Amino acid sequence: MTKHRHFIIHKPFGYLSQFVNNQNRRKNKKLLGALYNFPESIMAIGRLDEDSEGLLLLTTDGKVSALVRSKKIEKEYYVQVDGQITLEAVARLKAGVEIAINGKKYLTLPCEAARLEPAPEFEPRAKKIRDERHGPTSWLSITITEGKFRQVRKMTASVGFPTLRLIRVRIGGITLDNLHSGEVVEVDRFDLGKEY
């Protein structure tokens, strides 16, 4: 029986959540394989886009991948937005907002959202976020069970607070904790916090 391998990584800003450059226009892009000597059959479970950071799970087991991507598992993000986010905007996010997916209108499922005060502390990003001279920023936590393309960014934009920085901090019972940007940890299994 094949022994599957599982990894927890802190995806840095500027990396694609893939291992192979299959399009010419992506020749100079940074890929996950540059971070560690992963096994050949490795796959990222879900994705974080190039501009997003944080917790990413990798596995050689397709069944585990399907479970983690399912709506059974919560994904929590810390989001730095442009402006001081209002309680009204947070309430709208929680209720579900309309975003565009592949050119069609989509209503996001109700989710958990809250302002983060004080702001969380993370290592500075490789590419600097604009500074306070351009106006205030604020942080919030958003926890969703779905994972549409650039969903969290579209959600905050839809309530008038564009995302400046997006960091996934939790998938089920697995948290980013003190994992540094670019760090990779191999684990025997993913402890998602519930028995499935």
N, C-alpha and C positions, 0 to 999 in steps of 0.2 A: 504494500500500500504506500502510495506517495505521501511523504510528510510535507504538509503545506507550511509555508513560511509567511510570517506576518510582521509588519513594521509600522511604527508610529513615527511620523516626522513632523517637524515644524517647517512648513514650506516657506521659503523666503519670498519676498517681493521680487518680481521680475522673472520668475521661473514658470514654465508651462507644466501642467500636471500630466506629462506624458514622457515617454522614453525614446521615441523614434521621431525624427524629423521626416514627415512624409509629404511635406509640401515645400516647394522651392522657396516660397516667400518667407519661410521660417528658418532659413539657414543659420542665421546668427542668434537664434533664440536659445536661452538656457533651459536645459531639460533636467528632470529629476535624477537621471542616471549620473549626472556630474557630482551628486552629493554623496554617493555610496556605491559599493559594488553589489548591486541587487541581483537576485537570480533572474534568469532569462524570462520566465513566465510571469513575472510580477505585473500587477495592474494597480492603478490608483482607484480607490473606491470613491466614486463621485469625483468632482473636480473643484479646484479653486482656480479662478482665472488668473492670468498673469499678474494683475495688479493686486491680487488678494494674498493674504498671508495666513499662517496658522496651521491648525491641526489637520493632517491628512493621513489617512490610513491606507496602507498598501498591502496587498495579499496575493498569493498564488491560487487562492480558493474562490472560485466563482460563486459558490453558495453563500459564503460569508459576505461577499461583495453585494449580492442581491439583498440580503437581510439588512445590511447597514444602509443601503440606498432606499429601503422601504419606508413607508410612513410610520412604522412602529418606532423608529429611532429618531430622537430629537437631535437637532444640530443647533448649537448656540454660537452666535457671532457677537463680537464687540465692534461697534461701528462708530467711527469719528465722522461727524457730519458738519457741514458748513452752516454756522449759525447756532443759536441757543435753541435747541429743540423744545417745542411747547408740549404741555400735557395733552392738549387737544390733538396734536400730531401723533403722539404716542398712542392715544386712544384709537385713532383712526387705523394705525398700523395693527393694533391688537384685533380690531374688528374684521380686518381684511380690506385690501385696497385693490383698485383696478390697475393692472399693468399690461404691457403688450408682450406677448410671446409669439414669435414667428409672425408678427404683423396682425395677430388676432388679440382681442381684448380677453383678459383673464383676471378673475377675482381670486386673490390669494386667500388661503384658508385662515381662519382666526389663529392668532399666534400669541406668544408671550413677548412683551416689550416693556422696557423700563429705562428711565434715565439712569446713568451711572455717575454718582457723585460720592466721593471725589472721582476724577477721571482715572482710569486704570493706567498703570505704568508699564510701558513696553520699551524694548530696545529701539533706538532711533531707526527709522527705515532707511534702506539704501538710497532711495530717492527722497529728498526732503519734502515733507508736507509743507504747503505754504505757511507762512508764519502769522502771528497774531495781528500784525499790522494790516492784514487784509480782512480783519473782522474776527469775531469770536467763533470758536468751534465748541462742540459738545459731544459727549459720548453716550451711547445707549447700548443696551443688550437686546438682541432680537433672537428668539428661539423659534425655529420652524421645524416642521416634519416633512415638508416637500423641498424640492431642490431644482426649481426651474432655472434656466440660464440667466445668470446675473440677477437673480431674484431679489436679494436684499438691497442691492444698489438701486434697482428699479422701484422697490417699495419706498425707500427713503426719499428718492427723487419725486415720487408721486405725491408725497405730503409736503414738498417744498424744501427739503433739507438734503441736498446732494451728498453722497458719501465721499469722504476724502481718504479714509483708510478703513479697511475691512479685515478683521482677524477672526478666524474661526477658533473658538476656545474650548468647545466641547462637542463630542459625538457620543450620544448615549451616556454611559458612565465613564468614558475616557476623556480626560481633560488635558489641556496644553501644559498646565503646571509650570515648571521651571525649564521646560525644553527651550533651548536657545534656537534662534533662527538658523536653519540649515542642519540642525541636529537630527540624527536618525537613531532610533532604538528598536532592536528586534525583540519581539515578545513571543511567548509560546502560543498565546491565544488573545483575542480581544475581549476584555472584560467590559461588556456593554452595560452592566449594572442590573440586568434582569435576566431571568432564565427564558430562553426562547426555544 
